[in-house]
Amino acid sequence: MRSRLRMTTLYYYATLHNFLVVGTGNKVEDFGIGFFTKYGDGGVDISPIADLNKTEVFGIAKTIGVSQKILDAPPTDGLWDDDRTDEKQIGATYPELEWAMKMYEQRKSANDFEGREKKVFQIYTKLHYSNLHKMDPIPVCKIPEKLREINF
């Protein structure tokens, strides 16, 4: 609910000022594990960093002089009233998820790994499949021509 309220607030102000709502999701979040709320923080007009991994985003941030305090802060969605970080919620670090995404794209399976690598790969694939409904375009029901011809 918080994520959706945040999105509607952003769109309210964007509309008032004729602005666009800019997304902050990275490649692993937006296209790997679907770590965003459908019609919440996933509701944006433009996603400038969605083709970058989290480690690349941090690398750019460091290069352009983003405050070390911000760089050191653990990533969090800010949706909970406790110290829940993204990594605590997901069960894997962003570098681990980036590795798993790369392995998935190479058509690897959990049986190709052992130990922590296997666990991370399983976390990635479980989240990927369970969140495809957020990452794939909304399915459109194609109405057969015969039904279109019916006069209601």
ChimeraX attribute file (.defattr): number of C-alpha atoms within 10 A of each C-alpha:
attribute: neighborCount
match mode: 1-to-1
recipient: residues
	/A:1	10
	/A:2	13
	/A:3	19
	/A:4	16
	/A:5	13
	/A:6	14
	/A:7	19
	/A:8	16
	/A:9	12
	/A:10	19
	/A:11	19
	/A:12	14
	/A:13	13
	/A:14	14
	/A:15	12
	/A:16	9
	/A:17	9
	/A:18	10
	/A:19	13
	/A:20	14
	/A:21	19
	/A:22	16
	/A:23	17
	/A:24	15
	/A:25	23
	/A:26	21
	/A:27	20
	/A:28	25
	/A:29	21
	/A:30	21
	/A:31	19
	/A:32	24
	/A:33	24
	/A:34	24
	/A:35	23
	/A:36	18
	/A:37	16
	/A:38	15
	/A:39	15
	/A:40	16
	/A:41	23
	/A:42	22
	/A:43	20
	/A:44	17
	/A:45	12
	/A:46	12
	/A:47	17
	/A:48	12
	/A:49	17
	/A:50	18
	/A:51	15
	/A:52	15
	/A:53	19
	/A:54	21
	/A:55	13
	/A:56	14
	/A:57	16
	/A:58	16
	/A:59	13
	/A:60	13
	/A:61	15
	/A:62	14
	/A:63	9
	/A:64	9
	/A:65	9
	/A:66	13
	/A:67	10
	/A:68	10
	/A:69	7
	/A:70	12
	/A:71	14
	/A:72	9
	/A:73	9
	/A:74	11
	/A:75	16
	/A:76	14
	/A:77	13
	/A:78	13
	/A:79	12
	/A:80	10
	/A:81	6
	/A:82	7
	/A:83	10
	/A:84	15
	/A:85	17
	/A:86	17
	/A:87	14
	/A:88	12
	/A:89	11
	/A:90	16
	/A:91	15
	/A:92	17
	/A:93	14
	/A:94	18
	/A:95	13
	/A:96	16
	/A:97	26
	/A:98	19
	/A:99	17
	/A:100	25
	/A:101	23
	/A:102	14
	/A:103	15
	/A:104	17
	/A:105	10
	/A:106	9
	/A:107	8
	/A:108	14
	/A:109	13
	/A:110	17
	/A:111	9
	/A:112	10
	/A:113	14
	/A:114	11
	/A:115	7
	/A:116	11
	/A:117	16
	/A:118	16
	/A:119	15
	/A:120	23
	/A:121	26
	/A:122	17
	/A:123	18
	/A:124	25
	/A:125	19
	/A:126	12
	/A:127	16
	/A:128	22
	/A:129	13
	/A:130	11
	/A:131	20
	/A:132	14
	/A:133	13
	/A:134	19
	/A:135	19
	/A:136	10
	/A:137	8
	/A:138	8
	/A:139	7
	/A:140	6
	/A:141	6
	/A:142	6
	/A:143	8
	/A:144	8
	/A:145	8
	/A:146	7
	/A:147	8
	/A:148	9
	/A:149	8
	/A:150	7
	/A:151	5
	/A:152	4
